[in-house]
Amino acid sequence: MARKKSLLAQEWWDYTTLDDSILNEAAKLTAEDILGLSREGFKVIFYDTVEDFYLAEALEYIHAWRQATFDQPVGICGPIGPTEQLPLVARLVNELGLDLRHAHFWGMDEWVLEGKEVKDDHPLSFKKADMDLCFNRIDKKLRMPASNLHFPAADADEYIRSWDGVRCAVMQGGQGEIKHWAFNDPLKREGAYVDEPPSPEEFRKLTTRVVDLHPATIAQNARTSGGGVVTSVPTQAVSVGPVQTWQSEKVSIWHAGTHDNPFGMRLTSLMISKGIVDSSVPMSLLADHPNVQFNFYRPAIRSCETEMH
């Protein structure tokens, strides 16, 4: 039987092409059900306050960087979205006097315009956000060398090489409305993928590359970062790939309820827990990663019941 057409954009694959039984099961999950989805290799954690949530996220940077030595450099790959943890990271480094000379950081993604990554002065630049909110706030005596800061570019060769010889202790991320981490969006319904999306094995082979963005991703970023001005959001980005994700010892996803909704958070939790892997829901591929943690701000979980506004 042919797969359904997307309800969001018919020329794309996305979660609305899944069998309704999966979607309906996800919508019925209670908060307690979500907490019970933990299994070996997949851990679910709740935080009751927003302060505890973002402090815990910031502490992942500290725990990773504390392990770094001259002989064994260690880094973290971090997102823009969420960003609230970034000033906390800088404050913790400064207060602890943490010397970052052997620590590394990889940005997850960046916008692309006319085939090139946007410049640092672009208002939506992810590199600009990382520098302004975190790295430029760290005491100069403690900062990591500029060569240890790795931001993806449209020509991604140098970025890809930067993963060699450095241990990535954790890759953080948020979850977008199209159920991606970084900008690992589902693919267009074209070419070899007209009738079926790429197999999980094919998707896993994707490295850092320039991607076309699903319309839902463009709308989401306009909502969360651009004041709703859709025309201000690029339609392409360069994204860290599954290849680099599987080089990371741990994948830690932070659900604050800002970038995805109660249904989306339930769907990917269910699919990862149950091992339901489908590239139309890229986040579901993490079911095959050996160490994944979903972190929820408890009040954001809410429910999928009808609520008129």
C-alpha positions in Angstrom: 0.0 0.0 0.0 1.4 3.4 -1.0 2.4 5.8 1.8 0.1 8.7 2.5 0.8 12.2 1.1 1.9 14.8 3.6 -0.8 16.9 5.2 1.8 19.8 5.5 3.6 19.8 2.1 2.7 17.1 -0.4 6.1 17.2 -2.1 7.9 16.3 1.1 8.2 13.4 3.5 7.3 14.1 7.1 5.6 12.6 10.2 2.1 13.1 8.7 2.9 10.3 6.3 3.2 7.7 9.1 0.5 5.1 9.8 -2.3 6.7 11.8 -2.0 4.0 14.5 1.4 5.4 15.5 0.2 9.0 15.5 -2.9 8.1 17.5 -0.9 6.1 20.1 1.5 9.0 20.6 -1.3 11.5 21.1 -2.8 9.4 23.9 0.4 9.3 26.0 0.2 11.0 29.5 3.2 12.6 31.1 3.7 9.5 33.2 3.6 7.3 30.1 6.4 9.4 28.6 8.5 9.0 31.7 7.9 5.3 31.5 9.4 5.1 28.0 12.9 5.0 29.3 14.8 1.9 28.4 18.4 0.8 28.1 20.1 3.4 25.8 17.2 5.9 26.1 16.6 7.9 29.2 13.8 10.3 29.9 14.2 13.0 32.5 11.7 15.6 33.8 12.6 19.1 35.3 9.9 20.8 37.2 11.2 24.4 36.9 12.6 26.3 33.9 15.6 27.3 36.0 16.6 23.7 36.8 16.0 22.8 33.1 18.4 25.3 31.6 21.0 24.9 34.4 21.1 21.2 33.8 21.6 21.9 30.1 24.4 24.3 30.8 26.1 21.8 33.1 26.4 19.3 30.3 29.0 21.8 28.8 30.9 21.9 32.0 30.9 18.2 32.5 32.2 17.6 29.0 34.9 20.4 29.1 36.2 19.3 32.5 37.3 16.0 30.9 39.5 17.7 28.3 43.3 17.3 28.5 46.2 18.0 26.2 46.4 14.3 25.3 42.6 13.8 25.1 40.8 16.9 23.9 37.0 16.8 24.5 34.2 18.8 23.1 30.5 19.3 22.9 28.2 20.0 19.9 25.6 22.5 20.8 22.4 24.0 19.3 20.9 27.4 18.8 17.3 26.6 19.8 17.3 26.5 22.7 19.7 29.3 23.6 18.8 30.1 27.2 21.6 27.8 28.5 24.4 29.7 26.7 24.8 32.7 29.1 24.7 30.2 32.0 27.5 28.2 30.4 29.7 31.4 30.3 28.8 32.3 33.9 29.7 28.8 35.2 33.0 28.8 33.3 33.9 32.1 34.8 32.8 31.3 38.4 34.6 27.9 38.3 37.7 29.3 36.7 37.5 26.5 34.2 40.5 26.5 31.8 39.2 25.6 28.3 42.5 25.5 26.4 41.9 21.8 25.6 38.1 21.9 25.2 36.3 22.1 21.8 32.9 23.2 20.6 31.0 22.4 17.4 28.1 24.5 16.3 25.3 22.3 14.9 24.2 24.2 11.9 24.1 27.5 10.1 21.8 29.3 7.6 22.8 29.3 3.9 22.1 32.0 1.3 23.0 31.8 -2.3 25.2 28.7 -1.7 27.2 30.3 1.2 26.8 30.2 4.9 25.5 33.5 6.2 28.1 36.0 7.6 28.6 36.6 11.3 26.7 39.9 11.2 23.5 38.3 9.8 20.8 38.8 12.5 19.8 35.1 12.4 23.4 33.8 12.4 23.8 30.9 14.7 27.6 31.5 15.1 26.8 35.1 16.1 24.3 33.8 18.7 26.9 31.4 20.1 29.6 34.1 20.3 27.3 36.8 21.7 25.5 34.7 24.2 28.4 32.5 25.4 31.9 32.6 24.1 32.5 36.3 24.1 31.2 36.4 27.7 33.9 34.0 28.9 37.0 35.5 30.6 39.7 35.9 28.1 42.1 34.0 30.3 39.8 30.9 30.3 38.6 30.9 26.7 39.4 28.0 24.3 41.6 28.9 21.3 39.7 30.1 18.3 41.0 27.0 16.5 38.9 24.8 18.9 35.7 26.5 17.9 34.2 24.8 14.9 31.2 26.2 13.0 29.8 24.5 9.9 30.2 26.1 6.5 28.7 25.3 3.1 32.0 23.8 2.1 32.0 21.5 5.1 35.3 19.6 4.6 37.2 21.5 7.3 34.3 21.1 9.7 34.0 17.4 9.1 37.8 16.9 9.6 37.6 18.8 12.9 35.8 15.8 14.4 38.8 13.6 13.9 41.0 13.1 17.0 38.6 14.9 19.3 36.1 13.1 21.5 32.6 14.5 21.4 31.3 13.7 24.8 27.8 14.9 24.1 25.7 16.4 21.2 22.9 18.6 22.4 19.9 19.5 20.4 16.4 20.7 20.4 13.5 19.3 18.4 11.9 21.1 15.6 8.3 20.9 14.5 9.3 18.6 11.6 10.9 16.3 14.2 14.5 17.0 13.4 17.7 17.5 15.4 20.0 20.2 13.9 18.6 20.7 10.4 18.3 17.0 9.6 14.9 17.5 7.9 13.1 14.8 6.1 13.8 14.7 2.4 11.7 15.8 -0.6 9.4 13.3 -2.3 11.4 13.1 -5.5 13.7 11.0 -7.5 14.3 7.6 -5.9 12.2 8.7 -2.9 8.9 9.4 -4.7 7.1 6.4 -3.2 9.1 5.7 -0.1 11.4 7.9 2.1 15.1 7.0 2.3 15.8 3.9 4.4 17.2 4.5 7.9 20.5 3.1 6.7 20.7 5.6 3.8 19.8 8.5 6.1 22.4 7.5 8.6 25.1 7.9 5.9 24.5 11.6 5.6 27.3 13.8 6.8 27.5 17.5 7.4 26.0 19.1 4.2 23.8 21.8 2.8 20.1 20.9 3.1 16.8 22.2 1.8 14.4 23.0 4.6 10.9 21.7 5.0 8.3 24.4 4.9 7.3 23.6 8.5 10.9 24.3 9.5 10.9 27.7 7.8 7.6 28.6 9.5 8.8 27.4 12.9 12.0 29.5 12.7 10.0 32.5 11.6 7.9 32.0 14.7 10.6 31.4 17.2 13.4 33.7 15.9 12.0 36.0 13.3 8.9 37.6 14.8 6.8 35.6 12.3 8.4 37.2 9.2 8.7 34.1 7.0 10.4 36.0 4.2 13.4 36.7 6.6 14.2 33.0 7.0 16.5 31.3 4.5 15.3 28.1 2.8 18.6 26.3 3.1 21.1 25.6 5.9 24.2 23.6 6.5 23.6 20.9 9.1 25.7 18.5 11.2 24.9 15.0 9.9 24.0 11.6 11.4 27.6 10.6 10.7 28.8 13.1 13.3 25.9 12.4 15.6 27.0 8.8 15.8 30.6 10.0 16.6 29.1 11.6 19.7 29.1 9.4 22.8 25.8 10.8 24.0 22.9 12.6 22.3 21.0 14.9 24.7 17.7 16.5 23.4 16.1 19.4 25.3 12.4 19.8 25.1 11.4 23.2 26.5 8.0 23.3 24.7 9.2 26.3 22.5 10.3 24.6 19.3 7.9 21.7 19.1 4.4 21.0 20.5 3.0 18.4 23.0 2.2 16.0 20.2 5.6 16.1 18.6 7.4 15.5 21.9 5.2 12.5 22.5 5.7 11.1 19.0 9.5 11.0 18.9 9.7 9.7 22.5 7.4 6.8 21.6 9.2 6.0 18.3 12.7 6.0 19.9 11.5 4.0 22.9 9.8 1.4 20.8 12.4 1.3 18.0 10.1 2.6 15.3 12.6 4.0 12.9 11.4 6.0 9.8 13.4 8.7 8.0 10.2 10.7 7.6 10.7 11.4 11.3 14.4 12.0 11.4 14.5 12.1 15.2 13.3 8.5 15.3 16.7 7.4 13.9 18.1 8.1 17.3 16.4 4.8 18.4 19.6 3.2 17.1 22.1 5.4 18.9 23.4 3.7 22.1 23.1 6.7 24.4 20.2 9.1 24.0 18.6 11.3 26.7 15.4 13.3 26.3 15.1 16.2 28.8 11.6 17.7 29.3 10.5 20.9 31.0 7.6 19.2 32.8 4.9 22.0 32.4 5.6 22.0 28.6 4.4 18.5 28.2 0.7 19.4 28.7 -1.7 17.1 26.8 -3.0 16.6 23.2 -6.6 17.3 24.2 -8.7 19.8 22.3 -8.3 23.3 23.6 -9.9 26.2 21.8 -8.2 29.6 21.6 
